[in-house]
Amino acid sequence: MAKLGINEKSLPFEMSWMNKLKLAKEQGFSFVEMSIDETDTRISRLDWDRDQRFNLVKDIYETGIPIDTMMLSALRKFPLGSENKDIYTQAYNICKKAIILAKDLGIRNIQIAGYDEYYGTKTVLTAENFIENLQRVVDFAAANQVMISIETMDDYFINSIAKVKKIKQSIVSPWLQAYPDLGNISAWPDNIPGQDLMDGLDSIISIHVKDTLSVTENTPGKFKNVPFGTGDVEFLGLFKTLKRLAYQGTFTIEMWSENENDCLDRIIYAHDFVVGLLMQSGISIEE
C-alpha cells in the first residue's frame, strides 16, 4: 500500500497551513511536501520560533496529514558547491537550519537538488565543493536522525539515480539516499528510466511524479509546468516497473500551480490521473 503526497507549490499560495493540510486530505493525499524555496518568505521559515513550529505541529495533529518531506530548493540561490566562500558557508548553514526545522516538525526526508552550481559557472571545483559540503550536511543530518535525499534534476550534473549512487560512493552513509523525479530521468536521452529505477532501487526513498518533454538534439526539453498526460513520460510502464520491484517508498505529485486561478482543478486532475495509472499498474494507494 503506497502513500501519495503533494508538494506545497501545488496548493493555493494564500492558504494557511491548516487549510493546505485540510485540502490535501480532502483530495485524497496522505502527506504534504513543504517548500523552502529561494524566496525570503519561505527561507524565513528556517528561523521560525518555538511557537510557530508548535502551531504547525498542532495543525498536523488536528488534520491527521503529516509533512513528511521538505524540498530545500533554496539551495539554487545558495548552492552547496559555490566557489564563493560566503555562499558555500551559507548553504551549509541553511541545511543545518532545515534539518533542525525538520526534526521539530516531524519531517523525515529533506530533498536536496542535485546541483553543484545553478546560476553560476560549473567547474571541477564546484563539483568537489558540492561533495565536500554535502558530506558536512549528511553528518549533521545523521546526528539528528533526518534523511537527506538527492533529487535527479533538470541538470546534467545529477540527472539519474546512477549519478546519485556515484555521489554515495564518496559519501558513505545510510542517511544519504535518492529522490528520483520520474519526469527528469525520463527527459534525458542518455537515461533508460526503467533500468535506472531497477539499478537504483536500494537507494530510492521517495519519488517525484511529474510530466516533462524530452531533451532532443533540437530542443532543450521542458522540465516544469507540463500538464499530466501531455508530456513524454511513460508513467504506466514506470509504475509497473516499480510494482515488479516491490518499491515501498512514497510518491509525491509535483506541480507549480499555487498562484493559478484553476489551482483546485489541476490538483483534482493530477490526483485522478496519477492514481488511475498507479491502480492500472497494480500499486494500491492509501486512502
Disulfide bonds with the S-S distance in Angstrom:
none
